[in-house]
Amino acid sequence: MTMRRKLFPIILLFLLGLILVTCSIDRPQNYSQKSDLETSLTIWWSRGYYPEQDEALQKVISDWEEKTDNKVKVLFFSEDNILHEAIDALAKDKTPDIFFSERAEYTLIPKWAWEGKLVDVSDVIEPVKNLYSDSALKSVSFYNQTKSKRSYYGVPIMQQSLHIHYWQDLISEAGLDDEIPKDWDKFWQFWQNAQTVLRQKNENDIYGLGLPMSIDASDTYAIFEQILEAKNIQIADKEGNLQVDKPEIRQTIIETLEWYTNLYKNGYVAPIAINWFNSDNNTNFLNRNVLMTINPTMSIPGSQREDAEIYFNKIKTIEFPNNPNGTKPTYLVSVKQPVIFKTVAHPDLAKEFLLYLVQPENLGPYIQGANGRYFPVMSQLWQNPFWSDKKDPHISLASQQFTKHKTRSFDNSINPAYSQVHSENIWGKAMLAVLIENLSPTQATDIAINRIKEIFNQWQIPNKK
């Protein structure tokens, strides 16, 4: 008995210490103060590039909680982490009620819809369908193999396209202040000439073009496919049928791959571009090692908003040149879209929240919170002066790409098989086959085409319409 009495205080202290340690364990970033036991809806969301974006979402959540008496737990993840977390959650059947990634529409969402892992969200879209652009709606219409039909499996909230940025002060230094050519060939030659002039002025670390050539960057295939679009090439037709066996399409791919890789071989693209990740063209541009670059969002000028001299005077944003045949460019767009997994506990509640989010008065502030990195998918939201204010030389110019030019979705929304083409970065592999393995553009193109055909054969769609 005496020994037990002596041990009891020690055991009690141990248990108290264990409780204190357990309570101090770090948890994921959670902007909702509701306890886990009270939570009725769980949201995993890609952390915004700017804090204003996350704050705007949190306000929508708070307002919805207050109006509906529901409770939400929202967790923000980095873009790289959220994709891994989602794949892991699916494998363990522990998915959140709502999931949003800023990259998943390229590769994962079409695949999940094909496999029947997503909830049909048509009843979210239908009440606001007339507010959306056609390209936005097409971007969330996916084929479900388990149901043998298409439907809406993502909710469009915003969109991005490709934008061209350059250093105006370096162009002035090169004495090339004349208007940048709109002609396709002259446009690309302009940057090569500028590099040559700057090298003659001992600017030896500057490359004319910041074009990704790696398999690690989604920018690689996004830019390459925009160039194919300029040459009126679509890998899949409007019904999702593969077209790579057409001689004229194969030949254009060969010529485009040769042209693109020759820019690297001839020294107009930095040698390290074959190893770039998505952020590396941004970094090399902002470090002034690159004169011009193409980026799928407006993050480059957006990162310099606090420096008025750089934002308004040194960095310029311009539209793409005319297509090689002289027509105006059609811009490829990627639509950002939250989804609901099939296995979630509260699918109807998740739909209710998403329908609240996409009301223009709620969605508008969220998109503006991205400070021009992304753009509206609803015509009504374009009326806000934020998008057309000429005082902002970047956002107002980029807005014209969506409002004054034709746009179309990437092929992964036409046929889900193309999401696998993106996942494998087929075009990046073709570039490295030419640049590293010394294959000819013809050989590399045929390897790419054969792999694309293999992928499409694995994703047979009986009725695409």
C-alpha positions, 0 to 999 in steps of 0.5 A: 500500500505504501508503494502504491501511494508513492507511485500515485503522484508520479503517475498523476504528474505523468498523465498531466504532462501527457495531456499538456503535450498532446494539447500543444501539437501543431495542427494544419492551418485552420481559419475556422475557430469551430472545434472538430466535434462541431464541424459539419462541413470540411473544406480543403482549399489551395492557399491563395497567392495573396492573403486577401484571397484567403480572407475573402473566402473566409468571409464567404464561409463566415457569412454562410455559417451565420445565415445557415447555422451550419459550421465549416472547417477550412484547411488551406494547403500549399499547391504541391501539398494539396494534390498529394493530400487529395490522392492520399485521402482518396486511397484511405476513403477520408476525403473532405466534403469540398476540395479545391486545387489550382492545378487539378483541372489539368490532370486529376479532375477529368480522371476522377470524373471518368472513374466515377469518384466525383459528385454530379454538381449540375444542380449547383450550376443550373441556377447560375448557368446563364451567368457563365461563359461557354468555355467555362461550362465546357471546362467542367463537363466531363465523361463518367465511364461508370454512367456512360455519359457527360455531366458537370463534375466541377463548379467554375469559379475563375479562369487563367490563360497565358500571358507575355511579360517583358522588361521594358527598360532592357528593351530601351537599353537595347535601343529597340523602343519601336513597337513590338511586331504583331507578325508571328515570325517577326515577333519571335525574331525581335527577342532574339535580336534584343538578346544579341544587342544586349550581349554586345553591351556586355549583358551576358547573363540575359536570355531573350526567351524564358521558355520552359523545356522541362518535364517538371513544369506544367508551363511546358505543355501549356505554352507548347499547346498555345503555340500549337493552337496558334497554328490551328492544331488541336490534338482532339477534335470537338467530339474528343476524337484523336487527330494525330494520325492526320498527316498535316497535324503530325507534320505541324507538330514536327515543325513546331517541336523543331522550331521550339527546341531550336530556340534553345539550341541556338542559345536564346533560352537559358540552358537550365530551362530543361530543368525548370519547375513551374516557378523557375521562369518567374524567378529567372525573369524577376532576376532579370536573366530573361528578357521575355517570358510566358506565364499561365497566370498573372503572378509575375507582375502581381508579385511586384505590386508593392514596387510602383516603378517596376510594376508600372514602368519596367515590366510590361504585359502584352498580347500574343502576336497574330497567328502565323496565318495572320488571324487573331490569337485564340487563347487557351484557358484553364478553369479553376473548379472545386469538386465534391468527392463521391464518398463525402459525408455531406454532399448536399451541404457541400452543394449548398455552400458552393451555390452560395460561393458562386453567387456573383456578390460572393465570387467577385470579391474572392477573385479580386482577392487574387489581385488579377492572378485569375479572372472571372468566368461570369460576364456579370463580374467583368462589369467591375472597373477593377478589370478594365481600369487603364491605370493598371497596365497589366490587369486591364491588358490581360482582361482583353484576352478574355473579353475581346478574343476567342478562348477555348479550353485545353483538350483535357476537358474535351476528352479525359484521356488528355489529362493523362497526356498532361500528367506524363508531360508528353510534350516536355518529354519530346523536347528532352528527347531532342535536346538531351537524347539527340533524337530528331524532331520527327523521331521525338514527335512519333514517339509522342504520338504513339504514346498519346494513341496508347493513352487514348486507347485506354480511355475508350468513350462509347458516346462522347456527345 
